[in-house]
């Protein structure tokens, strides 16, 4: 009688000449070995390229980044963006929300809407969504960072890009308000940020101030320049142009 190993070897020969003693790629037939080797080589090259590009992205300015900066940014941003605020000595320990309210004119009267939390709306769209959009994740957050970095705490411009950052946050706010059907013409808007410290974990002795602190921006008059394509702000077609 044949032993179990002999029967197993004959079965392997019957299904394609594979040896029962081989494992991994060696256990496959030659065509599959070639395909597997090529696939592993491609994955290895992509991984090496990715590590190299990310390294150039975080490295100090050098000849390569000056010559190929656009290529590096196109590969890294926004999916693989590197943010040093994740690490010590001062990792982010605050939740920052951007809110807006509007002065709406209609039926011969004017009224001011309650504060609308735009960040909370983005969070609601992200929560439970395995594929959230980059608009929900980054647009409002990056716009606020852009504005805050171009203005001092007194909201005075401190760079040449300050006006651009203001127009950017205004357009986003008006665009988001379009979905709320405020029932009138949006005459002015006001934006504020709410900064709340994240509470320390139960096992920590650290004392954390978890009160919300607000940064209130001035009222801005809404003009046709603040209306992106398709957004009316409660205006007629002619008024929105």
C-alpha positions as CSV (number, residue, x, y, z in Angstrom):
1,X,0.0,0.0,0.0
2,X,1.1,3.6,-0.7
3,X,1.9,5.8,2.2
4,X,0.0,9.0,2.8
5,X,2.9,11.2,1.6
6,X,3.2,9.2,-1.6
7,X,-0.6,9.6,-2.3
8,X,-0.3,13.3,-1.6
9,X,2.6,13.6,-4.0
10,X,0.7,11.9,-6.7
11,X,-2.3,14.1,-6.1
12,X,0.0,17.2,-6.5
13,X,1.3,15.8,-9.8
14,X,-2.2,15.3,-11.0
15,X,-3.3,18.9,-10.4
16,X,-0.3,20.6,-12.1
17,X,3.0,19.1,-11.1
18,X,3.3,21.0,-7.8
19,X,5.5,19.6,-5.2
20,X,3.9,19.2,-1.7
21,X,7.2,20.3,-0.1
22,X,7.2,23.7,-1.7
23,X,5.6,26.8,-0.2
24,X,4.9,30.4,-1.2
25,X,5.7,31.4,-4.8
26,X,7.7,28.2,-5.3
27,X,4.6,26.1,-5.0
28,X,3.0,27.8,-8.0
29,X,3.5,27.0,-11.6
30,X,6.1,29.0,-13.6
31,X,3.6,31.5,-15.1
32,X,2.1,32.3,-11.7
33,X,5.5,32.6,-10.2
34,X,6.4,35.3,-12.8
35,X,3.1,37.2,-12.2
36,X,3.7,37.0,-8.4
37,X,7.3,38.2,-8.7
38,X,6.3,41.1,-10.9
39,X,3.5,42.1,-8.6
40,X,5.8,42.1,-5.6
41,X,8.4,44.1,-7.4
42,X,5.8,46.8,-8.4
43,X,4.5,47.0,-4.8
44,X,8.1,47.3,-3.5
45,X,8.9,50.1,-6.0
46,X,5.7,52.0,-5.2
47,X,6.5,51.7,-1.4
48,X,10.0,52.9,-1.9
49,X,8.9,55.8,-4.1
50,X,6.2,56.8,-1.5
51,X,8.7,56.8,1.4
52,X,11.1,58.9,-0.7
53,X,8.5,61.5,-1.7
54,X,7.2,61.8,1.9
55,X,10.8,62.3,3.1
56,X,11.3,65.1,0.6
57,X,8.0,66.6,1.7
58,X,9.1,66.9,5.3
59,X,12.8,67.5,4.7
60,X,14.2,71.0,4.7
61,X,14.3,72.9,1.4
62,X,16.9,71.4,-0.9
63,X,17.8,71.2,-4.6
64,X,15.4,68.3,-5.3
65,X,12.4,69.9,-3.5
66,X,13.0,73.1,-5.4
67,X,13.1,71.4,-8.8
68,X,10.3,68.9,-8.1
69,X,8.2,70.6,-5.4
70,X,5.0,70.5,-7.4
71,X,5.4,66.8,-8.1
72,X,6.0,66.1,-4.4
73,X,3.0,68.2,-3.3
74,X,0.8,66.5,-5.9
75,X,1.6,63.1,-4.5
76,X,1.4,63.9,-0.8
77,X,-1.5,66.3,-0.7
78,X,-4.0,65.9,0.8
79,X,-4.2,62.1,1.5
80,X,-0.7,61.8,3.0
81,X,-0.3,65.3,4.5
82,X,2.3,65.4,7.3
83,X,1.3,67.5,10.3
84,X,3.9,67.9,13.1
85,X,1.2,69.0,15.5
86,X,0.4,65.3,16.0
87,X,3.7,64.9,17.9
88,X,5.4,66.3,21.0
89,X,6.0,68.6,22.6
90,X,2.6,70.2,21.9
91,X,0.2,67.9,20.2
92,X,-3.3,69.4,19.4
93,X,-5.5,69.1,22.4
94,X,-8.4,71.3,21.3
95,X,-11.6,71.0,19.2
96,X,-12.1,74.0,17.0
97,X,-15.5,74.6,15.4
98,X,-16.4,77.2,12.8
99,X,-19.8,78.7,13.1
100,X,-21.7,81.3,11.1
101,X,-24.9,83.4,11.4
102,X,-26.6,85.6,8.9
103,X,-28.6,88.8,8.7
104,X,-31.5,88.0,6.4
105,X,-33.8,90.5,4.7
106,X,-37.3,89.5,3.7
107,X,-40.9,90.7,3.8
108,X,-39.7,94.2,4.7
109,X,-37.9,93.1,7.8
110,X,-34.4,92.0,8.8
111,X,-33.6,89.2,11.3
112,X,-30.4,87.5,12.5
113,X,-30.3,83.7,12.4
114,X,-29.0,81.6,15.3
115,X,-25.5,80.4,15.0
116,X,-25.1,77.5,12.6
117,X,-22.2,75.1,13.4
118,X,-20.6,74.3,10.0
119,X,-18.0,72.0,11.6
120,X,-20.7,69.9,13.3
121,X,-22.4,69.5,9.9
122,X,-19.1,68.2,8.4
123,X,-18.6,65.9,11.3
124,X,-22.1,64.5,10.9
125,X,-21.3,63.7,7.2
126,X,-18.0,62.0,8.1
127,X,-19.3,60.0,11.1
128,X,-20.1,56.4,10.0
129,X,-19.0,57.1,6.4
130,X,-16.2,54.8,5.3
131,X,-15.4,57.1,2.4
132,X,-16.0,60.7,3.5
133,X,-15.2,63.4,0.9
134,X,-12.2,65.7,1.1
135,X,-14.6,68.7,1.2
136,X,-16.1,67.4,4.5
137,X,-12.7,66.6,6.0
138,X,-10.6,69.5,4.9
139,X,-12.3,72.4,3.2
140,X,-13.6,74.3,6.2
141,X,-10.7,73.3,8.5
142,X,-8.0,74.4,6.1
143,X,-9.9,77.6,5.2
144,X,-10.1,78.6,8.9
145,X,-6.4,77.8,9.4
146,X,-5.6,79.9,6.4
147,X,-7.6,82.8,7.8
148,X,-6.1,82.5,11.3
149,X,-2.6,82.4,10.0
150,X,-3.0,85.5,7.9
151,X,-4.6,87.6,10.7
152,X,-3.6,88.6,14.2
153,X,-5.7,88.0,17.2
154,X,-7.2,91.4,16.6
155,X,-8.3,90.3,13.1
156,X,-5.9,92.7,11.4
157,X,-4.1,91.5,8.3
158,X,-0.5,90.5,8.8
159,X,0.4,89.2,5.3
160,X,-0.3,89.9,1.7
161,X,-2.6,86.9,1.5
162,X,-4.9,88.1,4.2
163,X,-7.5,89.5,1.8
164,X,-7.6,86.2,-0.1
165,X,-8.1,84.2,3.1
166,X,-11.0,86.4,4.1
167,X,-12.7,86.1,0.7
168,X,-12.2,82.3,0.9
169,X,-13.9,81.8,4.2
170,X,-16.7,84.2,3.2
171,X,-17.5,82.3,0.1
172,X,-17.5,78.9,1.9
173,X,-19.8,80.3,4.6
174,X,-22.3,81.7,2.0
175,X,-22.2,78.5,0.0
176,X,-23.0,76.4,3.1
177,X,-25.8,78.7,4.1
178,X,-27.5,78.1,0.7
179,X,-28.6,74.7,1.9
180,X,-30.4,76.1,5.0
181,X,-33.1,78.0,3.0
182,X,-33.1,81.0,5.3
183,X,-36.2,82.5,3.6
184,X,-34.7,85.8,2.5
185,X,-31.8,87.6,1.1
186,X,-28.6,87.2,3.0
187,X,-27.3,90.8,3.5
188,X,-24.5,90.1,6.0
189,X,-22.7,87.2,7.6
190,X,-20.6,86.8,10.8
191,X,-18.2,84.0,11.4
192,X,-16.8,82.9,14.7
193,X,-14.7,80.0,16.0
194,X,-15.3,78.0,19.1
195,X,-12.2,76.5,20.8
196,X,-12.8,73.8,23.4
197,X,-10.0,72.0,25.3
198,X,-10.1,68.2,25.2
199,X,-10.5,66.7,28.7
200,X,-7.6,64.8,30.1
201,X,-8.1,61.0,30.4
202,X,-9.5,59.7,33.8
203,X,-6.1,58.3,34.8
204,X,-4.3,61.6,34.3
205,X,-3.8,64.2,37.0
206,X,-3.6,67.0,34.4
207,X,-6.1,69.8,34.9
208,X,-7.7,70.8,31.6
209,X,-10.0,73.9,31.0
210,X,-12.8,72.5,28.9
211,X,-14.7,75.7,28.6
212,X,-15.4,77.0,25.1
213,X,-13.7,80.2,24.0
214,X,-14.9,82.2,21.0
215,X,-13.2,84.3,18.4
216,X,-15.7,86.6,16.8
217,X,-15.1,88.1,13.4
218,X,-16.7,91.3,12.2
219,X,-19.9,91.4,10.2
220,X,-19.2,91.1,6.4
221,X,-21.6,92.5,3.8
222,X,-22.4,89.8,1.2
223,X,-21.8,90.9,-2.4
224,X,-22.0,89.2,-5.7
225,X,-18.3,88.4,-5.4
226,X,-19.1,86.2,-2.4
227,X,-21.5,84.0,-4.4
228,X,-19.8,80.9,-6.1
229,X,-21.4,79.5,-9.2
230,X,-25.0,78.4,-8.6
231,X,-25.2,80.1,-5.2
232,X,-27.8,82.9,-4.9
233,X,-27.8,83.9,-1.3
234,X,-31.5,84.5,-1.6
235,X,-31.1,86.8,-4.6
236,X,-32.7,86.7,-8.0
237,X,-30.8,85.7,-11.0
238,X,-29.9,89.3,-12.0
239,X,-28.9,90.3,-8.4
240,X,-26.6,87.4,-8.0
241,X,-24.5,88.3,-11.0
